[in-house]
Amino acid sequence: MIEARHLRVLRAVAATGSFSAAARELGCTQPAVSQQMKALESSAGTPLLVRTGRETRLTQAGEALVRHASGILAGLTAAEEEVAAIAGLRAGRVRLVSFPSGSSALVPTALAALRAEHPGTRVSLVEAEPPRSVEMLREGDCDVALAFRYAGGPRPPVGGGADDWTDLVVRPLLTDRLVGLVPEGHRFADAGSVGIAELAEESWIAGCPRCRRQLVQVCEAAGFVPRIDFATDDYPAVVGLVGAGLGVAVLPELAVESVRPRGARTVAVQPAVVREVVALTLPDLAQVPAVAATLDRLAAAATATRS
């Protein structure tokens, strides 16, 4: 196999015309140059140099190899520089996928800090709810996925789908509780907390499909099936519908923090329901400097939201 270090020596010999001159240029000894040329000729399987007295000239094969050596070494140098830039966070790319309330509450602060510290690192963002976001990570469509799952819920067996994170690097970010939303003037508007069963006869406004399933499970555990009159993935729309007096809702606190709840009040709900919010990546990607820095900034942003 032809090695880059041998090509550098061959190019120096061709440029200077002798082993001794090449050794001076490269900062090594003449025997070292001779040894490397023998190794290169052995790899090439043919003579590359002809020495006649004090003169050293290239064979036809040597000329061909020198002609290609410049491009090969230039490409290798460029690759080394690019890798060094990525390793040093002077460059790099991170593909981030997040659920909507994470996008509004955590991602802006995290990415602003990352850009300030490492302006050469580029981050792209798309939105997807789990389990789709976790599937995207495993399929190679992103490098970091913000995801959540509800605490106390059943855990799937290993290999049991998007809620099984045993094969992933899990960076815990925060615990996000669910809060109730009621219209201003509602009988529980000024209550410190409300039992979920006390809302059994209300008209309900549900959020994303996963939050909707969680709402139904919580209500069923309290002994009733919620009457869901409106369902939307758009959290501001949920808050707006509650504010207009069209029903009550239960939303993650992160979602409420990113929306001005005009005409609506938040109340604690009992029993308490929380979800764990995490950043996920693949084990190999966790070693990439730009990915590691993104995870750190997301964790710092999460801490800031709870301070």
N, C-alpha and C positions, 0 to 999 in steps of 0.2 A: 504494500500500500504506500502510495506517495504521500509524504508528510509535508505540511506547510513549511516547517523549519528548513527542510532540505531544499525546497523551492527558493527560499530566501537566499540560501548560500549559493545555489546555482546562479541565480540572478546577479549576485555580487561578483562571482567569478567571471561571468560573461561581461559585466560592465567594466571590471578592472583589468582583466586579461591574465590574472595569475592567482594562485592560491594564497600567496603571501600578502598580496595587496588586498584580496578579499578578506583575509583574516584581520588586517588592520582596520578595514572599514567596518567589519562586524564586531570588532573588539574581542576576538578570540585568537587561538593559536593556529598556526598553519597546519599542524597535524590534525586538529579538530576539523578544519575545512576538508582536508583530504579524506578523513574518516566518513564525514557526512556525504561527500560526493560518491564514495564507494557504496554507501548504503542506498543512495538514490539510484545509482546505476543498477544495483541488485534488484530494487523494486521495479525499475523500468524494464529490466531484462535485456538491456542493450547499452553499449557505450554512449555516453553523452559528451565526453570531452576527449580531446586528443592533445597530448603534451609532446611537443617537439622542442627539445632544448629548454630554453626559458619561456617559450611561447605556449600558451594554452588556447586552443580554439574549440569551438563547438562542433559536434557532429550534426548531421541533418536531424537526428532525433533530439539532440540537445537544443538546436535552434527552435524546433517545434515546441519543446517544453518551455523554453524561456518565453516564447511568444504568448503562450497561454498563461504563464505564471503571473504576469502582471495583473490580468483580469481576475485570476483566482485569488491572489493575495489582496487585491483591492476589495473584492467581494467579502472576503473573510474579515478584513479590517472593518468594513462597514457593518457587518453582522456583529462583530465584537463591540463596536461602539453602540449599536442599537440595544444589544442585550445589557450593556453597562448602564445605559440611560434608563432602561426599564427597571433594572435592579436598584438603581439609585433614585428612582421616582422622578427622574427628569422627563420621563415619558411613560406611557402605559395606557391601557384601556380597561375599564371595568364596565360590564353590562349588568345593570341592576334592575330587578323586577320587584315591585312592591304592591301591596294592597292599598286602596285609596286613602284610608285614614293614616296609614304609615307614610304615604307620599306627602301628605299635607303637614303632618305633625313632626316627623322625624327627618325625612330626606332633605328638605331645604337647608336646615341647620348643618347637617352632616356634610353635605356637598359643598356648602359655602366654606366650611372650615378646611375641607380637603383641598379645595382650589387655592385657598390662601397659603396653605403649607406646601402644596405640591402642584403648582400651576401647569406643569407639563402632563399631568395625569388627566385623562378624559373619561368622564362617566356618562353613559347613556341610561335612560330610564324608560321603562314601559310599565304599565299597570296590569296586574292580574291577581285575582284572589287565590288563596290556597283552596284546593289542592293543585290547581293548574300551575301556579308559580313554582311549586316544588317539582312538578313534572318537567317544567322548562329547564330547571337547574340540572336535573338528571339527564335530560336530552341534549344538553350542551348549548341551549339557547340563551343562557345567562350565566354570570359568574357568581352573583350574590342574589339571594332571594329573601325578602322580608316576608315572614309568614307568621301564622298564629294557630293555636289550637286551644280549646277550652279545658281548663284545669278540672280534674275530677272526672273527665269523660273517659270512656273505654279506650284503651290503647290497642291498636291492631297488633297482630303477631308480627315477628320480624319478617320483612319482605312483604308486609301487608298493605302497601300503598303509600300515598302521599303523607299520611299522618305517622308513618314509621320513619323516624329520622336517624336510626341507628347507623346507617352507612354515611351520614353527613357530619360535617363539623357544625355544631350548634353553638351560636353565640347568644346567650340570653340577653335580652334588652330591658324588658320591663313586664310588670304584671298590670294588665289593663282590666279594670272592673266594668261591669255593665251598669248603667244608670238609667233611671226612668225619666221620661219626658212627658209632661202633662201641660195642657194649655193654662195660661194665666187665668185666674178665676176658678180653676178646678178645685174641687174640695180638698185635694191633696197638694195644692200648689205650694203651700207654706209648711208642709210637713217635713220633718227631718228625714224620715224614711217611710216606706210603705211596703206592706207585704204584697207579694205578687198576686196572691189570691184575692186581695181586696179590689183588684182591677179586673176581675173575671167577667163582669158585665159590660166592660168598655169596648168601644170600637178600637181595633188595633191597626197600627201602621208598621209594616215590617220592612227591614232593610235587605241586605244582600242575601242570597240563597242560604249560605252557611249560617248567617246570623238568624235567618228565618227559622231554620231547623232547630237552632239552639233555643229560640224563643218558644217554639212549640213544645220542646222537651221540658223546659223549665215550667211552663204553664201546666202541662200534663202531670208533672210531678207534684204540682200544687193542687191538683184535682179538677182542672177544667181545660177545655180546648179554646184557645183564643179565637175570636171572630176577627179575621184579618180582612179589612175592607180595602186597604191600599197596600201595595208592595212596590218598592222601588230600590234600585241599587244606589241611588243618588242620595247621600246623607243630607245635604242641604234641603232636598225635597222632603225628606222625612220630617226634618225640623220645621219646615214651612207648613206642612200639613198639620202637624201638631199645633203650631202657633195659630193656625186658622181655626182651631177648635174642632178638627175633624176626627180626632182620636188621640190615643196615647201610644207611646213607643218605648222600647228599651234599646239603647244603643251603647256601643263601647265608648268609654270616656274619651279616648283619643279622637273619635269621630265628632263628638260634641265640642271638644276644644277647638277644632278647626272651623267651626261654624258659629256665627253669632245667632243665638237662639231667640230671635224676636218673637214675642208673644208666647214663649214657652218657658217652662221652669224645669230644672233638673231636680230629682229626688233620689236618694239612695233606695235601692230595692232589696228586699229580704225574701228568701235567703240570698246571700251574696253570690254572684256569679262572676268569675274572672276568666280571662284568657291570657295565656303566656305568649308574648310577642318576642320573636327571635329573628336573628339573621342567620341564614344557612349558606354554606358553600360546600364544595367537594374537598376532600382531604388534600389532594394535590394542589388545588387552587389556593388553599389557605396559606401555602408557602410563597405565593406570588406577592411581592411587596405592595403593589397597588391594591390588591384585594385585601391584604391584611390591614392596610391603612384605612380602607373604606369601612371595614368591620369596626376598627377602633373609633372612627368618627361617628358611626351610627350608635355605638355604645355610649359615647360621650353625649350625643344629642338626646338619647333616651334618659340619661341621668339628669340632664338639664330640665327636661319636661317634668320631672318629679321632685325637683329641688325647690 
